[in-house]
Amino acid sequence: MASEKALFQRTELLFGTEKMDKIAEKRVIIFGIGGVGSWCAESLIRTGIRHLTIVDSDRVCITNINRQLHATTQTVGEVKTDALKKRLLEINPSAQITALQKIYEPANSDSFELDTYDYIIDAIDSLGNKIDLIRKATRTKAVFFSSMGASLKLDPTKIRVAEFWKVTGCPLGALIRKRIKKGDLPAKKFMCIYSEELLENKGAGSSCGTEKCLCPKSKNAAGDPELADHEWCSLKAVVNGTVAHITAIYGFTLAGLVIQDIYNKS
């Protein structure tokens, strides 16, 4: 097996040994490893992050295959965090990957020990949980980055990065700002990935083509037994179209923001 140093030889040529050591020290947590979070995780591991926690309650659905890194015809039904952890360890077996099949929500937010991380990445779909994470993550010492809506997009040249209060043209960003003003505001500024583009769904269909997701579930459920057959498809009020190149750019950009921040501070 190749040494860990050899894995990152080309990155070290660009960054130098000192910065690579800093990257390897940092602790990162990603909430949501779907179309955005999965690509973010892979990019971080391929760039030298060794301490990564990935959080998601869902299982791989056949409708994830068009945009989620770990979703293939062979992984349908698997716990997403398990499937992605396996892939990440194939990239760097020395990485310390913590896979949590959990739903982030206000009731259990303390269990994630956010203060122990250097970087917190939000790629959550659920609006209420996303807002709660924004409020709590910005009250930690960690650097926080957030993904706004990545669905109904096609043009990669319209993807932007801006501070939360300066995000424009994104319906999700506008909705979050409206709701967050009704309670505690973020404790500090944070950067977001977003796009002003907004297309319309032209096709028909929901979840797996049924009212209830019928993707096969593994009999060996990991984590919380209550999540054994958990899936979000049939719980979503609206299912919008997405494509891989947009969600991947979102994820890679979030990873890039983390690496750039480490680079600039070391």
N, C-alpha and C positions, 0 to 999 in steps of 0.2 A: 504493500500500500504506500502511495506517495506520502511524503511528510506534509504536515500542515503548512509549513513554510513554503514548500513547493507549490501548494495549491494557490497561494496568493502572490506568487512571484511577480506577475505582471502588474498587480495592484501596487505592490511595494515599490516597483520601479517608478510609479507615478507619485506615491505618497511619501516614501521613505520609511525606515524601520520605526522611528519614534511615533509617527502618526498611526502606523499599523498597530503598534502596541496599545495606543489609546483606544482605537476602534475595538480591539479585542477585549478591553476592560469594561466597556459600557454595557449596561443592562437595559434592554428594550422590551416593551410589552406592546402587542398589537391586539386591539379589540375588533374582532370581525375579520375572518380570513376567507372572504368570498372573492368576488371579481377584483377588488382593489387590494385587500389585505394579503391575499395569497402571493401576488406578484411582489408586493412590498417585502414580505418575509424572505422570499427567494433572493431578491436583490441584496438584502442586508447580509444574509449568510454568505453569499458569493463574494461580498466585499470585505468580509472578515469579522463581522459581528459574531461573537461566540456565546453570548448569554441572551437568549430570546425566549419570551413567553408568548404563546399564541392562544387566544381565547375565542371560542365559538361553540355554540350549543348544537349546531346543525349537523346533519349527515349529507353526504354527497347525493345530489339528485341528478337525474339524467339531463334536466334543463340547465344544470351548471356547466355542462361540458363546453358550451360555446365561449366561455370567458374565464373560468376559474382554473388556476394552474394545476391543482391536484385532482381535478375532475376528469376521469376518463371512463370508458365503458367498463374498465376493470375495477374501478373504485366506487361505482354507484352503490349506495347503501352503507358505505363505511363512514365512521365518525370523521368529520373533516379534519379536526385537529390531529387525529392519528395518521390519516393519510398524508397530510402535509409534513408532519414530523418525520415520517419515514423517508420522504423525498429529501428533506433538508439534511438529514443525517447521511444520506447517500452522497451528498455534496461535500459535507465536512463531518466525518464521524466524531471529531473531537468537540463539536459544538454542544453546548448544554441547552437543549430545547425542552421547555416545559409546556406540555400540551394540556389545556384545560377545557374540557367539554362543559362549559358553563354559560349561562346567560348573564351578561352584566346588567344589573338593575339596581336601583337605589337601595333595596333591602339587603343586598349582599356586597355592596361596593367596598366595604371595609375589608372583606376577605382577600381582595387583590393586593393589598398593601402597596398602594400606589407610590408612597414615599420612598420605597426601596428601589425605584427605577430612575434611570437617567433620562430616558425618552419614553413618552407615552404616545401611541398612535391610535387615532380613532377612525375606524372604518366600519362603524355600526350603521345598520339600516334603521332600526327602531328609533323614532323621533324622541320619545320621552327618555329613553335610556341614553341616547346621544347627548341630549341636553344635560342630563345629570353628570355624565362623564366630563363634559366640558367644564361644568362648574367645579367639580372635585379635582380634576387633573390640573387645572390652572391654579389650584391652591397648594400644589406640591412644589418641590424644588425641581422637578423634572421639566424638560422642554417638551411641549405638547404640540402635535400637528394633527390636523383634522381633514377628512375627505368630505366634500360636499357631494351633491348628486352626480353620478356617473352614467345614469341611464338616459335614453333619448338623445344620445350624442353620436356624432359621426366624424366631425372635422377635428383632427388632432391639433391643428394650428390655432384653435380657439381655446385650448386649455391654458389656464392661468394659475398663478400663485399670488395670493394677497393676504393681508391681515384680515382677520374675521370681520371686522366692522367695515372693511372696504371691499368685500366681495359684492360684485354687481351682476345682475342678470341671471342669478341662480335662484329658482323658486325655493329650493330647500334651504339655502342660506337665508333668504328673506323670512321664511317661516320660523327658522330657529331664532333669528334675531328678535322677531315679534314676540315669541313665547318666552325667550330668556329674559326679556325686559320685565316680565311679570313677577320675577323672583330675583334671586341673587345673580348679579352679573358676573362674567368671568373675572377672576382676580388679576389676570395679566393678559397681555396681548398674545396672540398665537396665529400662526400662518395656516392657510387653508389651500387646498387644491380644488379648482372648480372650472366650470365652463359656462359661458353665456349662451351657448347653443341650446336650443330646445326644439326637438323635432316631435312629430306625432307618431303614435303607433299606427301602422297601416295594416297589420295582420290581425288575426283573431287567435284566441287560445288562452288558457290559464293553466298554471302549474304544469303538470305532465299531460295536459289534455283532458284532465278530469277535475271534478270538484274537489277531490281529496287526493293528495299525492300518493301514488301507488308504487313509487320506487322501492325496491326490496330493501329491507332493513337487516342488518347483521344480527344474528342471534346472540352474539357475544358483546353486549353493550358495555362500553367503558364509561366510567364516571358515574354520575347520578342515575340511579335506576329509572327515575321519572323521565329521563331524556332518552330512554332506550329506543323509542319510536318517534323521537322529536323531529319535526321538519317545519320549515317556515312557509313553504309554497302555498298551502291551503289557508294560511292564517293572514296572508297579505291582502289588504283591501284593494290594492292596485298592483298589477304586475306590468312593468314597463320593459320595452325592448332594450337590449344592451349588446355591445360588441367587444371582442377581446382587446383590440388595439387601444380602445379608450380606457377600459378598466386597467389594463396593464400600464399605460402611461401614467394614470393616476397613482398606481401602486409604486412604480419605479420613481416617480417624482417625490413621493413621500419618503422613500428610502434615500433618495438623493439629498433631501433636506436634512435628514439625520446625519448622513456622512459628511455633508458640507459643514454642518454645525460643529461636528467633532473636529474636522480638519482645521477650521478657522480658529477654534479655541485651543488647539494643542500646539 
